[in-house]
Amino acid sequence: MAKKKIDVPRPELNVTSMMDLVLNLMTFFVLVSNFAAASMPLIEAPKPEDSLARQTDSQDRIVISLEVTDKDSGLAKRIVAGGRDIGPQDGKQLLDFLLREVKVSEKVEVDLRVDKNVRYDQVQPVLAIMAEANVKRMNLVAARED
Amino acid sequence: MLDPASGLQPVAEEQTPRKVNRKSHVIRIPTLNVTSFLAMSWGLLTFLMLNASFSGPEGVISANVPKGIVSSGTTDKPDPNPTTEIPKVPIIIMVTQVDAVTARVSVSGLSEAPRSFKELTVLLMKIQKNPEKGRNGVYTPDNPIVIQPEAGVRWQHVVNAFNAAVKAQYTSVGFAALQ
């Protein structure tokens, strides 16, 4: 008796459209990701009315960031200057850092990046240190109106 | 055709055995194994999705730090570059706390009190002396402005006042020490 060959159906998966979508998503996230911005502390920038905030191309600048502990207290959690974590009370370390930078370049600009909920009495010591270090130009970071 | 006298029977055409070619042509379809490629893509996609942060765009508002203004809170250090110029009287913008989130703004020496930061900009423009812009006030654009907030005022309002001063085209804006 002749053996009958049974054709077992083979399931097939067409992954063409999935690969297309995955590559599109990857391209999107590669273009959107900004690894430099990711290294700075996450803050809620102030939104002034009719904001004059503009993007700057200045290379000779230092960014000082102040994070808030919580919105109710308005206390500064930490200060990050030039990528370095400085405690909120350590004014001497911040002053030494700024003096070194101003010594290297007198035209150095300081970008002050403070969360909008931080109280003024937490920021004022930083402003005083900037004046003591003889910083000539100060930029306040705010939300842009594009 | 065979001779029937020989005794051999002619064989029909269809019964003649043919040579069969056992070699059949096999067409190979090229395949691509995308398993590792997909694994890598998913890994990269997951990393980028977790790493992306969609915060609003940030910019900077610039101004020069005024000279000779007590913005550091220390008055015992002499000015290293003393000048013979008559010091300009700074315009003092006071920001007072109303409650945890709101603040009130006023300009020292002026009876007119702005109700918003937009009105503050208008007021600062009104008192500015700038013939090019048609302003016939008292203070020149390089006249120093000092923002004096109370201790509990949130930074949002301080930046609002700073923005208003820069928008009114004053070039020298600083901050006062805490009282």
Interface residues (C-beta under 8 A of the other chain):
Chain A: V15 M18 M19 V22 L23 L25 M26 F29 V30 V32 S33 F35 A37 A38 L42 A45 P46 K47 P48 E49 D50 S51 L52 A53 R54 Q55 T56 D72 G74 E109 D111 R113 V114 D115 K116 N117 V118 R119 Y120 D121 V123 Q124 L127 A128 M130 A131 E132 V135 K136 R137 M138 N139 L140 V141 A142 A143 R144 D146
Chain B: V34 F37 L38 S41 W42 L44 L45 L48 M49 N51 A52 S53 F54 S55 G56 P57 E58 G59 V60 I61 S62 A63 N64 V65 S71 S72 G73 T74 V95 A100 S116 F117 K118 T121 P149 E150 A151 G152 V153 R154 W155 Q156 V158 V159 N160 F162 N163 A164 V166 K167 G174 F175 A177 L178
